[in-house]
Structures are given as structure tokens and as C-alpha cells.
């Protein structure tokens, strides 16, 4: 099915509330792994620790190195009403674009007092966001007062352990307000194991923005305007992709964010170009993938742009049947949940 023929409702599925993971597993690698054949739709139930056996020397794993910032802040309006600020993007040393939640929307010029001593001035409305100015560097303010921006479907306050677990072990470029969750399953031990197997690795950056949780409001997918997210592809990534192509290895994206970054930077010959830019790439069935040969991903929300991307990669019918299998087998869903490895059927039948 091509995008023109597909509707938002085609990506709906029933998910029991209790399958939404509210906590990370005891150890990063303790997840289950559902393998899905991209061409034949075959599924198999495995453990995440089986992943190295599904890879081979010469493959290239591409990770998103973006680091989650403590982007959620709480405070009060001058009237005393509570307000929640979620930083979307730090624009300069003391200004940011933010999402604002308050019982009554304040006006430009209003001052907000954060929990603690910092103050924030509302400068102007910009579509769904506010441009605000802090009375000190934004980075210092969030380090002191910020909370881990857990997704809306995790129904609890953030805890000290989330500072570690809602972050990949290799994250080193701050700027995201949501974790690239497929990477949460990797620990240092597995990364070392893959290195010893001669599986190559490369690191791109996509700073996940709050728009990743915004619903697709139009039933006609062609009417959906994708939110902008910053991507960075360094020259060493371009070299690593070219080398993998040359030796016949697969380019395997760890997470939908790595897929979007690679395909945003893609050239027609399957290589990628270095860049530091914003992407609004919306991948739906009918999209022609130029770079990514296989992908590791978590399970995504019904009717989400992420589920549409996965369906574009592995086929709508294959993916929706795999999700039904995952529900039946009681996999754990979303950020702290289990993983799925999508590759050509022959790979995981081996």
C-alpha cells in the first residue's frame, strides 16, 4: 500500500494498558527480542542477548549518540498557578523554545518563577511553542532544577534511576528530550562483544523533540506536517557507510531516529553526505530506503509516525501482524519495553 492510499486508522491496534512498560528491566540487556522477516513476515521470539548471533562480521550498526537533557521544569505564574515547562530546543545561552502547560495560558511578557530561584520571561508565541528567556544560562538552570522528561505514557514521576536508565550508555551529545530507546538495551559488555565480532559501529545524532509524541491529527497522511529535529552526520559516518557497502556488509540502524537521520542524509547511490541541519522527513509506506538494510527498534504507539516508519520498512501487513503477535505474547511496549529486529527473512532463519 502506498502512502496516498493509507489512512491514520490503518496503523491502529489494541494495546492492553498493562503491557506499557512503566519501569526499565533490571539490566539493560534483559529485554525480549522479536525478530521480523522484512520480506516474508516471519516472526520469532528471542532474547535481546541473541542479537549478536543475528549479526555478522562486516555489518555496520549505526547508533544515535544524542543525550537526553533534564528538560522538564516546574514553576508558578505570578498568580500562583502551577506551570510546567518542557524545553524543545535551546536557542542561545539564555533563550529556549518550550512547550508550556498551565491551567490558563499566560501572555507574552509574563514572568514564571521556577521551583528554586530561577525566573523565566515569556517572549513570544511561535506556533505550538513559546520563546522564553531565562535569567541565567539555560544549561545551568536545567542541571539544577530539571527533571527527566519521561514520555506521557509512563505514568509516574521521574526517579534518580531514570537519570541513568533513560539514557544510552554511549550518549554524549546533549540536546534530546526523549531517549533513542532502541539503544537503551545495549550495555558496555555487548558493545565490546560486537567489536570483537568485527561488527563495525558509527554514531549519528538526532535530537529527539517533543513532536515525536504529537499525534497525527489528519486521517490523510499526506496532510501531516512533520516536526523538525536537528540531525548531525559526521564525515566518519559517511566513510563507515561507504566501507560497509564496499565489503558487502549491512547498514543496520539502531532505532527509528538513526533511520531518519541516515535516510535524510542519503544520496541516490546508497551513500550518505555529512550534514548539520534540521529534518522533517516523514517516512510512510511507499518510501524508498536508500541506506538502511536492517533495523533494531522498540514497539511504538498506535497511529504514530514511528509505527508508520517501521511499516514502510517491513511492510504494513507484516508489521501489524507482528504487533498482534507481540500483544498476544505479552511483550513490553514503548520506551522501557522490548525490542524488534527487522531484517531479510533469511538472516534470522539462520
PyMOL commands that set and color helices and strands:
alter all, ss='L'
color gray80, all
select helices_A, chain A and resi 3-5+8-11+17-19+48-54+138-145+162-165+181-185+188-196+210-213+221-223+235-247+256-264+305-314+316-328+345-349
alter helices_A, ss='H'
color red, helices_A
select strands_A, chain A and resi 32-37+43-47+60-64+66-68+72-77+82-90+95-102+111-114+119-126+129-134+173-176+200-206+229-233+251-254+275-279+294-298+339-343
alter strands_A, ss='S'
color yellow, strands_A
deselect
rebuild
show_as cartoon
